Amino acid sequence: MIFRGGWMNKKLKEKIREALSSVMPITLIVFILSVSIVPMSTGDTMMFLGGAAMLIVGMGFFSLGADMAMMPMGDAVGGQFGRSRSALLLVAVMFLIGFFITVAEPDLKVLAGQVPAVPDMILICTVALGVAIFLVVAAFRSLLNIRLSHMLIFFYGVVFLVALFAPPKFTPVAFDSGGVTTGPITVPFIMAIGIGLSSMRGGGRSQEDSFGLVALCSIGPVLAVMILGIGYNPTDATYSPVELVKVVTMQDVVIQFARWLPHFIGEVLLALIPIIIFFLLFQAVSKKFTLRQLKRIGVGYVYTVTGLVTFLTGVNVGFIPVGHLLGAEIGGSAYKWALIPLGMIIGYYIVVAEPAVHILNKQVEEISNGAISQKAMRLSLSLGVALSLAFAMLRVLTGMSIFWILIPGYALALALTFFVPKIFVGIAFDSGGVASGPMTSTFLLPFAMGACEGVGGNVLTDAFGVVAMVAMTPLLSIQLMGLVYGRQERTAAEMEITEAPEADDIVEYVEESSDE
């Protein structure tokens, strides 16, 4: 059933080709490092290449599954409840959606497993609670036509105020949690809800208001985890280094992947069950989809599950250990300052390997009717993430506080919201959350941790925070692109006015024509 139909085969091949072009650069970078600065064993190299292959196939399946299942479902839910006159019903539905899709987010589980002192499930539920509350806030913002920049300034002000009271060792983790929650399950669903809500409200600003839900939902976890940190006060937090599994033969590599595959099958199915149950209840009440559409959504779910299981197995088994190894070896060598340019190169290419980035870029191009191309979005995101990795490696090498980077960065990003076209504000802040997905938590974070161990730094204060910086810099790069876009629009409009004929010329032309 999965492979029936020429259209599906064609689309799947297209998605896998896109994934191949996205993952190939980072694979080549790691391969070059393995034969030059950081010689890796044949077993470790095979593990990485096996993980890269699974990542490519997984991204292909997931992207097609999201198009077929998650996007239509989110759009329908947003449109249906956007028409509801019951505020209580809207609050309940948005809260449940926000909570369950966050619990299902795979990269949140990766982060929770690397944070000491707090049990995984407590951290996951705290983050999910933050997303749920702010999804309700975001839904009302869209329906009540509240300007996004005003809400962002207010809530980020609250974030940095609460940060003054949070334990210093917990603050980077709190900011990281805001980035990892906007991953491959959350983004397509929340963005589709935003489009559904804004289309129901209509009006001239519906295009602008279709973005921004992801941005607000990224703030909730930061506040929630900071408050958790104040209550837990994990002063005894210690970090356990990653243990590399030694493999020698190709059979050992296959055994490692096969060993973890059932774990991720169970994890993905368990995470998606609440979403499937919610969809079935929604369909039973609304009768929104036809039988043919339901079959298509069902196939899309199969693609989504297949893609996520393959993707997670590849990145967790093949990427986390190798990322940690590369960081540790370079950080402990005489070439440790090479971490900055190397981090920039990795950051530039790794962002396009994020599954949710492709979804955002596609929606931006569709919503803007092609005015904002996927190519321009990819370039802006890549430059922004490259800059963030430079700052992250600088923190690892110097131990500087994360606030020296985040406070000026967010201040500038929030100031830009008053000067760029409004649609770019929502896109930029959504992009920040989207850029910090599974690839960041499963490769860049272990890479930073390994580098921090190599230079002898404090992993909790110096390595954690890399996800937060990956989430911050696109706010600047996308809005700067918006400034250029806005200036081009104004120039084009001025040229049209200049080239338009004067009223006297029109009258003179009409009189001459009548004389003839």
Secondary structure as UniProt FT lines:
FT   TURN            2..3
FT   HELIX           6..34
FT   TURN            35..37
FT   HELIX           42..65
FT   HELIX           66..70
FT   HELIX           71..82
FT   HELIX           87..103
FT   HELIX           106..114
FT   HELIX           120..144
FT   HELIX           148..163
FT   TURN            164..165
FT   TURN            168..170
FT   HELIX           171..180
FT   TURN            184..185
FT   HELIX           186..201
FT   TURN            204..205
FT   HELIX           206..209
FT   HELIX           213..232
FT   TURN            235..236
FT   HELIX           250..286
FT   HELIX           291..314
FT   HELIX           315..319
FT   HELIX           320..331
FT   TURN            334..335
FT   HELIX           336..338
FT   HELIX           339..350
FT   HELIX           351..353
FT   HELIX           355..367
FT   TURN            368..370
FT   HELIX           374..398
FT   HELIX           403..416
FT   TURN            417..419
FT   HELIX           422..435
FT   HELIX           438..439
FT   HELIX           440..444
FT   HELIX           445..455
FT   HELIX           459..463
FT   TURN            464..465
FT   HELIX           466..499
FT   HELIX           503..515
//
